[in-house]
């Protein structure tokens, strides 16, 4: 019989998990959550999501969302890559697959995002296993076997590779990855796939270098070579020394409904400006975070990162009930960028990847027109140097040629030698690649 409820723990201190409350499912697959009365009386109590899971005594309905998730609870568990890997490793050890969301939570090794942990028993806190291997355990043979698995999921994973990859089973995203210890701290190791059209880890590394120069807050990162393969190591920003930080995705806070047929949601809530606005009542520095988010939006347009969906933006709770925008992550050019808009709205023209669109709703980011123009100009000046940056990062000439279309907005501005702040002063939007 499937397990249909579990205890949620605060694992901010991994050595002393604190029970928060109980999450359970009804017969229709919808959830309910109740904070423990003892927890509500503690000084360290915090709401898991101040919008949808407020800190209160009555039990709270947690409906299953359209994508099958349960908001902030699912942020702590796997999806895509992590779920696929979990099923693979369970099958190979002759164990049953999780039957519902609760069993998925319980199957995790608690290496997912944030500080939440799961257990069936109030008196049995989550076992936070110290089974993360060193980055030195990454070897050419392990990477070859992992790539063979991503190409053919029927390929068996040996015990050594499984041990290395298993901490990654708690992570989201579609790209292969795991958790390793590097320079004494937890890092996410991101790998290539056999079917990649370019060296994706190296391209992400080079793009993060651009982001850093564009004054965007990113985690520390490093590219290492294992044989002829690149591995990108990104420091975990939801870990601080020996503690874990509560994490919530923008997807969880915004809880988007199915998009309207006319796509008006791209102009309102399903957008970068929607992220800035939903964070504002709970942010410790809403203006700085809104400006930072605007800068990231402009960079994503300039570098062809069209996989900028709501799960790729997140908030960290640094004080109870107070959130900041997390460091930027998953910034990588996508080959289809030249013919595809952004994943969420940019401005009045929805998700259209243009400078004019980025300027059109700058006020929602607490920016004046002049301030927005300055940010666009600064980011453009950095993004237009992408070829030099990619060459300096060791990206192969073939890959630079392959990725050229991703940087069309930055390249066009550079070719015309246009100062963006001057262009934005024109009355006619045709100069700004306004969509038809």
Secondary structure, 3 states (H helix, E strand, C coil): CCCCEEEEEECCECCCCEEEEEEEECCCCCEEEEECHHHHCCCCCCCCECCCECCCCCCEEECCCCCCCCCHHHHCCCCCHHHHHHHHHHHHCCCCCCCCHHHHHHHCCCCCCCCEEEECECCECCCCCCCCEEHHHCCHHHHHHHHHHHHCCCCCCCHHHHHHHHHHHHCCCCCCEEEEEECCEEEEEECCCCCCCCCHHHHHHHHHHHHHHCCCCECCEEEEEECCEEEEEEECCCEECCEECEEEEHHHHHCCCCCCCCCHHHCCCCEHHHHHHHHHCCECCHHHHHHHHHHHHHHHHHHCCCCCCHHHCEEEEEECCEEEECCECCCCCCHHHHHCCCCCECECCECCCCHHHHHHCHHHHCCCHHHHHHHHHHHHHHHCCHHHHHHHCCCCHHHHHHHHHHHHHHHHHHHCCCCHHHHCCCCCHHHHCCCC
